[in-house]
């Protein structure tokens, strides 16, 4: 598979899944619950986040994985405790 491409800036998990599909057969465990944080939706707004995801999907469809910061999608930029200053 070539490993996990750390240069991809958004939908990196989707790209990883596509690469895995090319090398072997796998399936999803649909019976297990999937937990995720709503923090990004709460901070950035649902419409803005959904728009970025749709735009990134279209970009991937025509140009391949997104390896630039055109969608301004950041990782780990939300503080869990709003009362604590970030340095």
Buried (B, 14 or more C-beta within 10 A) or exposed (E): EEEEEEEBBBBBEBBBEEBEEEEEEEEEEEEEEEEEEEEBBEEBEEEEBEEBBEBBEEBBEEEEBBBEEEBEBEEEEBEEEEEEEEE
